[in-house]
């Protein structure tokens, strides 16, 4: 999953980005609302973690602008303004959640997971298909009860495919979701990781779950 962190306090921005990255997310960072608009014009994000008080364009104005453009990306507001009126204004502007500073990073991560559950229609942090199960909180994967050891990027790829089970995912869609703007990898990196993941989760099982759609991409489904 790809997350945009918009926070003008650079130290806090870096800390949030690090916590999210350590939890397996692909993270981009910027420092004002105008930069955020530019980022979001170039890529799709699953969640925006957004400060309210920022230079050039504040968070409330940014969200109103996004919603007016038809952009429904879930937004988590971060702010030190904790009055009921402030919270109401944030939610009425189009925000989805409101977290008051200072906050615990465990709470931030839990809220992000809750937001992604809500917008993917999953009621828990566990995603399943056939005999495969992925726990997004515990960072574990099993198939037919057998643990499967995945790298962080392989885990993120599988989680993305599970969230979009039955949907044909192109190379560009996967690359945009799993890597940020700083990534400078090879053109076949997605193919390589799909190959790694397929080998680990399909080898030894009669029922294959990852299928190639020639000329288009890959799909996770039961046949």
C-alpha positions as CSV (number, residue, x, y, z in Angstrom):
1,X,0.0,0.0,0.0
2,X,1.1,3.5,-0.8
3,X,0.7,6.4,1.7
4,X,1.4,10.1,1.3
5,X,2.5,11.9,4.5
6,X,1.9,15.7,4.4
7,X,3.5,17.4,7.4
8,X,5.5,20.6,7.4
9,X,7.5,19.7,10.5
10,X,10.2,17.8,8.8
11,X,11.4,15.8,11.9
12,X,7.8,14.6,12.6
13,X,7.3,13.9,8.9
14,X,10.4,11.7,8.8
15,X,9.3,9.9,12.0
16,X,5.8,9.1,10.6
17,X,7.3,8.0,7.3
18,X,9.8,5.7,9.1
19,X,7.0,4.1,11.3
20,X,4.8,3.5,8.2
21,X,7.7,2.2,6.2
22,X,8.7,-0.2,9.0
23,X,5.1,-1.4,9.0
24,X,5.4,-2.4,5.3
25,X,3.9,0.6,3.5
26,X,5.4,2.5,0.6
27,X,5.6,6.1,1.7
28,X,6.1,9.5,0.0
29,X,6.5,12.7,2.0
30,X,5.9,16.3,1.2
31,X,5.6,19.5,3.3
32,X,2.7,21.6,2.2
33,X,-0.7,21.3,0.6
34,X,0.4,22.5,-2.8
35,X,3.1,19.8,-3.0
36,X,0.5,17.2,-2.0
37,X,-1.7,18.2,-4.9
38,X,1.2,17.8,-7.2
39,X,2.0,14.3,-5.8
40,X,-1.6,13.2,-6.0
41,X,-1.9,14.3,-9.6
42,X,0.9,11.9,-10.5
43,X,0.1,8.8,-8.4
44,X,-2.7,7.0,-6.6
45,X,-2.4,6.7,-2.8
46,X,-4.3,4.4,-0.5
47,X,-4.3,6.9,2.5
48,X,-3.1,10.5,3.0
49,X,-1.8,11.4,6.5
50,X,-2.3,15.1,6.6
51,X,-1.4,18.0,8.9
52,X,-4.0,20.7,9.2
53,X,-1.8,23.8,9.7
54,X,0.7,24.1,6.8
55,X,2.1,26.8,4.6
56,X,1.0,27.5,1.0
57,X,-2.2,25.4,1.4
58,X,-3.6,24.2,4.7
59,X,-4.9,20.7,5.1
60,X,-8.6,21.6,5.2
61,X,-8.3,23.5,1.9
62,X,-6.4,20.6,0.4
63,X,-9.1,18.1,1.3
64,X,-11.9,20.4,0.0
65,X,-10.0,20.8,-3.2
66,X,-9.5,17.0,-3.6
67,X,-13.1,16.2,-2.9
68,X,-14.2,18.9,-5.4
69,X,-12.1,17.1,-8.0
70,X,-13.8,13.8,-7.2
71,X,-10.8,12.4,-5.4
72,X,-12.0,10.1,-2.6
73,X,-8.7,9.0,-1.1
74,X,-9.1,8.4,2.6
75,X,-7.6,11.2,4.7
76,X,-6.3,11.1,8.3
77,X,-5.9,14.5,9.8
78,X,-3.1,15.2,12.3
79,X,-3.4,18.3,14.4
80,X,-2.8,19.8,17.8
81,X,-6.2,21.6,17.6
82,X,-8.4,19.3,19.7
83,X,-11.7,21.2,20.3
84,X,-14.9,19.6,19.2
85,X,-15.4,22.5,16.7
86,X,-12.0,21.7,15.1
87,X,-12.8,18.0,14.8
88,X,-16.2,18.8,13.3
89,X,-14.6,21.1,10.7
90,X,-12.0,18.6,9.7
91,X,-14.6,15.8,9.2
92,X,-17.0,18.1,7.5
93,X,-14.3,19.2,5.0
94,X,-14.1,15.7,3.8
95,X,-11.6,14.1,6.2
96,X,-12.2,10.5,7.4
97,X,-10.3,10.4,10.8
98,X,-8.9,12.9,13.2
99,X,-5.8,12.2,15.4
100,X,-4.7,14.8,17.9
101,X,-1.0,15.5,18.5
102,X,0.9,14.3,20.4
103,X,-0.1,10.7,19.4
104,X,1.3,7.3,19.9
105,X,2.7,5.7,16.7
106,X,0.9,2.4,17.5
107,X,-2.4,4.4,17.5
108,X,-1.5,5.9,14.1
109,X,-0.7,2.5,12.6
110,X,-3.9,1.1,14.0
111,X,-6.0,3.9,12.5
112,X,-4.3,3.5,9.1
113,X,-5.2,-0.2,9.2
114,X,-8.8,0.6,10.2
115,X,-9.1,3.0,7.3
116,X,-7.8,0.5,4.8
117,X,-10.2,-2.1,6.2
118,X,-13.1,0.3,5.8
119,X,-12.3,1.2,2.2
120,X,-11.6,-2.4,1.1
121,X,-14.7,-3.8,2.7
122,X,-12.7,-6.2,5.0
123,X,-13.8,-6.3,8.6
124,X,-10.6,-7.6,10.0
125,X,-6.8,-7.4,9.4
126,X,-6.9,-11.0,8.0
127,X,-7.3,-11.6,4.3
128,X,-7.9,-15.0,2.8
129,X,-8.3,-16.8,-0.5
130,X,-8.7,-20.6,-0.7
131,X,-6.4,-22.0,1.9
132,X,-4.1,-18.9,2.0
133,X,-4.3,-16.5,4.9
134,X,-2.5,-13.2,5.5
135,X,-2.6,-11.3,8.8
136,X,-1.8,-7.7,8.1
137,X,-1.2,-6.9,11.8
138,X,0.9,-9.9,12.8
139,X,2.7,-9.8,9.4
140,X,2.2,-13.6,8.9
141,X,1.2,-15.7,6.0
142,X,0.1,-19.3,6.0
143,X,-1.2,-21.7,3.3
144,X,-3.0,-24.9,4.4
145,X,-1.7,-24.1,7.9
146,X,1.9,-24.0,6.8
147,X,3.8,-20.7,7.5
148,X,5.2,-19.0,4.5
149,X,8.3,-16.8,5.0
150,X,8.1,-13.6,2.9
151,X,10.3,-10.6,2.6
152,X,8.7,-7.2,3.4
153,X,8.2,-6.4,-0.3
154,X,6.8,-9.8,-1.0
155,X,4.4,-9.4,1.9
156,X,3.3,-6.0,0.6
157,X,2.8,-7.5,-2.9
158,X,0.6,-10.3,-1.6
159,X,-1.4,-8.0,0.6
160,X,-2.0,-5.7,-2.4
161,X,-3.1,-8.7,-4.6
162,X,-5.4,-9.9,-1.8
163,X,-7.0,-6.5,-1.4
164,X,-7.7,-6.6,-5.2
165,X,-8.4,-10.4,-5.6
166,X,-10.0,-11.1,-8.9
167,X,-8.7,-7.9,-10.4
168,X,-6.1,-8.0,-13.1
169,X,-3.2,-5.9,-11.9
170,X,-0.8,-4.4,-14.5
171,X,2.9,-4.0,-13.9
172,X,2.4,-0.2,-13.6
173,X,-0.4,-0.6,-11.0
174,X,1.8,-2.8,-8.8
175,X,4.9,-0.6,-9.2
176,X,2.9,2.5,-8.3
177,X,1.4,0.9,-5.2
178,X,4.5,-0.8,-3.8
179,X,7.3,1.7,-4.6
180,X,7.6,5.5,-4.0
181,X,9.0,8.3,-6.1
182,X,12.6,7.6,-4.8
183,X,12.7,4.1,-6.2
184,X,15.2,3.6,-9.0
185,X,14.9,-0.1,-9.8
186,X,15.0,-2.1,-13.0
187,X,12.1,-2.2,-15.4
188,X,11.4,-5.9,-14.6
189,X,11.4,-5.6,-10.8
190,X,7.7,-6.3,-10.6
191,X,8.1,-9.5,-12.7
192,X,10.9,-10.6,-10.4
193,X,8.9,-10.1,-7.2
194,X,5.8,-11.8,-8.7
195,X,8.1,-14.7,-9.5
196,X,9.5,-14.9,-6.0
197,X,6.0,-14.7,-4.5
198,X,4.5,-17.4,-6.9
199,X,7.4,-19.7,-6.1
200,X,6.9,-19.4,-2.3
201,X,3.1,-19.7,-2.2
202,X,2.2,-21.9,-5.1
203,X,5.0,-24.4,-5.3
204,X,3.8,-27.8,-4.0
205,X,0.1,-27.0,-4.2
206,X,-2.2,-28.3,-6.9
207,X,-4.3,-25.2,-6.8
208,X,-2.4,-22.2,-8.2
209,X,-3.5,-18.8,-7.0
210,X,-1.4,-16.3,-9.0
211,X,-2.2,-16.3,-12.7
212,X,-0.6,-14.5,-15.5
213,X,-2.8,-12.6,-17.9
214,X,-0.6,-12.4,-21.0
215,X,0.0,-8.9,-22.2
216,X,-1.8,-7.4,-19.2
217,X,-0.5,-8.5,-15.8
218,X,-1.4,-10.8,-13.0
219,X,-4.5,-11.8,-11.0
220,X,-5.0,-13.5,-7.7
221,X,-8.0,-15.9,-7.9
222,X,-9.3,-19.4,-7.3
223,X,-9.9,-21.4,-10.5
